[in-house]
Amino acid sequence: MLPRGQSAKPLTGIALHLGAITVLVTMAACIKIATVEVPTGQAVFARAAFSLPLILGWIALQGPLRDGLRMERPRLHLLRGLIGTLALSLNFLALSLLPLPEVTAIEFAAPLVTVVFAVLLLGETVRLLRWSAVFVGLIGVLIIVWPRLGLGAEAGETDWARIGALAALGSACAAALVKILLRRMVITESTPAIAFYFALTASLIGLASAPFGWVWPSAKVAALLVASGLLGGIGQLMLTASYRYADASALAPFWYAQFLFATAFGVFLFGDLPTTQTLLGAALVIAAGLLIAWRESRLAKAARLGATGR
């Protein structure tokens, strides 16, 4: 359902959504290149710190900064910041060790894990259709990571590849926890405040990693680090704006176009052709994610109709 006072402009919403995906995949490519030279913590700092001016500008355009930065539940912001930074750090670590399309496909497991956490942590009732989708999606994830864990024909994979696969899985699980947490936060906290305090927390945690091995980057890598923060901020703002013009259910299928963009970037920038297992696993994960998104949109629509007595 669209925010109150917003008119439906689905084509505008879709265009913004696809634009955001393109920007965020570009950001991931910047990080992948930069982390050849700089450690993960330094990349996390850059991604978060250089997005802060954009977020503050966005808040200022909507009204007084004081109002936009107001917190009702500081502990939830801290928890969201810690878990979100963990997800970001593990994602960047995975990007430094695995092909971009593969990391992207594994990260698509987040909505599947969210369903599991919703049952365990929120006591939600999930019926057979969504459980079936979760099962199929997790089979897809297993197909992707199987060779990386040394469990298949390619058991000669390096330890670093195993770490990358586990990092991507950990990032997806942490991102799922963030989604669960956000369901509670949006009741009392504003979107601008959530975005700002996450970026601030991630910046501070990334900065705290400086004594553990930061390096002075080359001019090229420094530019990529700055670009990652700016692109990350722009991508998040575009993503937020897309939901002002189109329902989440209408935008959900386009989110998975990210895999196509990641594959194109992987091929042309890094020479990484996705394996047959990655393509098969990604197809299952994406199909499961779309099914869950469709089912949740139907449930949300039924709830709205019930609330209005229709």
Summary of the structure (lengths in Angstrom):
residues: 310
radius of gyration: 19.3
end to end distance: 16.2
largest distance: 62.5
contacts: 1074
relative contact order: 0.22
helix: 78%
strand: 0%
